[in-house]
Amino acid sequence: MKVLLLTGLGALFFAYYWDDNFDPASLQGARVLLTGASAGIGEELAYHYARLGAHLVLTGHTEALVQKVVGNCRKLGAPKVFYIAADMASPEAPQRVVQFALEMLGGLDYLVLNHIGATPAGTRARSAQGTRWLMQVNFLSYVQLTSLALPSLTDSKGSLVVVSSLLGRVPASFSAPYSAAKFALDGFFGSLRRELDVQDVNVAVTMCILGLRDRASAAEGVRGVTRARAAPGPKAALAVVRGGATRASGVFYPRRFHLLCLLPGWLPRPRAWFIRQELNVTAAAAA
C-alpha cells in the first residue's frame, strides 16, 4: 500500500512539473525589466531572455558588470537591450528604474524581481540597522518596483516574477533578518495575487523558491555554515523563465523544496530534520 501511495505521489509530481505548456516563441519581443542582472541567477536569466528574443532593460548595482551582461545579451541575439545602474538600498532607485524601462520599451510585459542584498560591511547581522537595510533592499524595493510597474503590466496582461528563497517559506537558524525579508515577500505577493484575482486584473504573480544562489558572494557568505550545494545558475534560471512564461503560481528549484514547503507546521520535527541535514550548526553558531 505504501509503495502504491509513493508511486502515485511521484506520478503526480512528475505530471505537475513536466506539463508546463512552455512555448519559447511567447517570449519573442516580450518587454522585460530584470533586476539583479549583473551576476549569478540574474545574469543567467538575462541570457535566457536574450536567446528567446525578448527586449530587455537590465539593472544592477555595479555598472561595469551590467555593461558586460548587456554586451553578451547582444551577442546572443537580443533585439533590444538597455541598462541602468541602480542601488536598491536607495528609496529613490525603483522609480528611476521603472521610469527608464517604460521610456525605453514603451511598456512592460514582465517585471522580474531578482536582486538581493546581504548585510553591509561593518554592520552586525541581527542589528536594527542591518535589518532595516536588508528590508529596504530585499523587500521594500520589490514593493516599490511592483507598484510603479503594475499599471503597465495591467495594460499588457503581463507577469510579475519574484525570485525568492526557501528561507521565505521555512524558518531556519542564523538567518533571522534575511528570512524576515523573504517571508515578507511571500506574504505581500501572495496577498497581491488574491487582490488581482478578486479585481479581475489579468496580471500573473509567479513566486520562485530557489536554493543557495550560484554566485561567489553567496557561497562565501555561507562557507562552513551550510552543506547545501548551490543551485546551478543556468538550470535554475531556466526554471524561472519557464514559470513566468507559463504564468505558474510557483516555481521550486531544486524541486525537492516543494515537498519541504508542503510539510505543515504541525509536523515540525520532520521539517527540522531536513533543515539540519544541510546546516553545520556548530559553524553557524560560531559565526
N, C-alpha and C positions, 0 to 999 in steps of 0.2 A: 504493500500500500504506500509506504514512504517513497519507494522508488518511483512509483507511478506519479505521486504528487510532485516530486522533484523534477521528473521528466516533463510534466505538464507546465510547471512554472518556468522551466528552461525554455520550452517552446514558446510560451507567451512572451518572454523577454526577447527571444530571437526575432519573433514576428514584429514586436514593437520597434526594435532598432533597425531591422532590415528594410521594412516597407515605409520609407520616409518620403517617397514620391519626389525626390530631389531632381530638379530639372536645371542643369547648368546654364541653359540658354536664358533662364529667367533673370539672371544677373547681368546679361548683356545690356550695357547702357544704364544700369541702375546707378543712382546717385547716392554715394556712401560717404558719411562722415565717420572716421575711425580715430579714436583717441588712444593714447599709449602706443603709437605706431613705430617707435624708434628702435625697439628691441623685443626679443622674446616672442610670446604668442602674438602680440600686436604686429610685429614685423611680418610674421608668417601669415597673419590674416590679410595684411596689405598685399602680399604676393599672390595669395589665392584669388582675391578680388581682382587683381590686375590681370591674371591669366584668364579670368572669366569675362573680361571686357567691361568691368564697372568703371564709372567715373568717380574719382577719389579726391577727398580732402583729408589729408593726414595731419595729425598733430602729436607733438611730443615735447618733452621738457628740453632736450638738447638739440639745438638747431642742426648741428653738423651731422648727427646721427639720423635725423629725419630726412635731411637732404640726400644722404646715401640711400635710404629706403626709396625715396622718390625716384632717384636715378634707376634703381633696379626695377621698379614698377614700370617705368617707361620701356625698359629693355624687354620686359615680359609682355608688352603689348597693351598696357592700359591706355585707352583713348585720351583721357584727361587725368592729370594728377597735379594737385596743388598742395601746398603745405603751409602751416602756420605754427611757429614755435609758441608754446604756452605752458606756464606753470600753474597747475590746477590748485596749488596752495593759495593762489591769489583769488579772492572772490570775484574780481573783475574779469578773469580769464574766460569763463564759459560764454559770456555774452559776446566777447570779441571773437571767439572761435566760431560760434554758430552764425553770427552775422557774416563772417568771412565765407563760410561754407555756402550760405544762401546766395551771396553775391556771385561766387564763382560757379556754382552749379545750377542756380535758378530754382532750387528746391531740394528736398531730401526724400529718398525712398527708404534709406536705412540710417539709423543712428546706432553705431556700435561702440559701446562704452567699455573700455578695456584698461584704462590707466590705473595704476596703483602707486601707493607711496608707503615706504617704511618709515619708522620713527627717525626724524632728522638727527644728525650727529650732535652730540653734546646734550641730548635730551633723554631723560630716563624713560624707559619703555612704558611704564604704567603711571607716569606723572600726568597731572591735569593738562599741562602744556602739550605734552606729546600726544595725548588722547585727542585734544582739540584739533591739533594739526592733522592727525590721521582722519578724523571725522570730516574735515573740510575736503581733503584730497579724495578719500575713498568713499564718501557718501554725499556730502552736501553739493559738491561739484557735479555729481551724477544727477542730482535733483535739479540743479540749475540748468544743465545742458538739456535735460528732458523737457523741462517747462518751456524753454526757449524754442526747441525744435518741434514740439508737439503740433503746433498749428500747421506747419508744412507737412509733417507726417500724416496728419489727418486728411489734408487735401489729396495726398498721393496714395492714401490707404497703405501706408508704409509699415515699417517694423522697427521696434526697439529691441536691440540685442545687448544684454547685460552680462558681461563676463565677471563671474563671482568665484567663490571658493567653497570648499566643503566646510570651512570654518564659519560660513554663514548659515549652515544648517545644523551642524553638530558642534556643540561646545567642546573645546579642548583646552588643556592646561597651557600656561605660559604664553598665551596669545590674546589676553583679555581685550585690550583696546582695538587691535586689528579685527578680532572676531566680532566685537560690538558693531563696528562699521559694516561688516559683511552681513550680520543679522539685520541691521537697519535697511540695507539694500533689499534683502529678501522681503521684509515687511512692506517697504514702500512700493516696490514694483508688483508684489502680489496684490496689494490693495488697488493700485492703479489699474491693473488688468481687470479687476472686477468693476471698477468705476467706468472704464471704457466700454465694457460689455453692457452694463446697465444703460448707458447713454447711447448705445448703438453706434459707437465710434469704431470704425474698422482699422484699428492700429494694433498689430500683434506685439506681444511682450514675450520675449524668449529669455529665460534665466539659464545661464550656463554655469554649471558647477564643475570646476576644474580642480585638479590636484596641484602639487607644487609646480610653480612656473619653471619652464625650461630656459633659465637665463642665469648668468653668472651671479648677479646681485642676490637673486632669490636663493640660490644654492649656498652662497656664502653666509647668508643670514641665518640659515638653519643647520650649518655644518656641525656635526656631532650631536645635534638635538633630535633629528628625525632619521628614521631608517627608510622613509618613503623615497622612491625614485621620482625624479622629475618627469612630468608628462612630456613625451616627445612633441616639440613645438609644431611641426607641420601637421601631424595627425590630430592633435588637439584643436588646432586652428581650423582644420577642415571640418571637424565635428561642429564647431561653432558656426561656420559658414552654412553648412547644410541645415542646421537647426533654424537659423534665421531665415533662410530662403524658403523653408517649408512651413514657416510660422508655427514651429513647435513651441509648446509652453515651457519645456525644459530640455536641457542637454546635460548629460553626465559623462565626464571623461576623467579617468578611466570609468568604464561602465559599472564596475562594482560599487561605485559611490551611490548609485541609485538604490541599491539594496540597503546600504548603510543608512541612507536618509529615510528609508521606509520603516526602519525599526522604530516602533513607537516609544514614547517617553516612559511607558510603564514597563519597558524591558531594558533598563539602564545597564545591567551587567553585560549582556552580550555586546552592546554598542561600545561600552568602555573597554571590553576585551579587544575588539577590533582596533580601537584607537591606540591602545598600549602596544600593540604589535609594531606600530610604526613610529613609536616615540621612545627615545632614550631618556628616561625620566631623570636619571642622575645628572646627565649633562645639561638638561633643560633647567633643572633647579639651580644648578651652579651658575647658569647664565643669568 
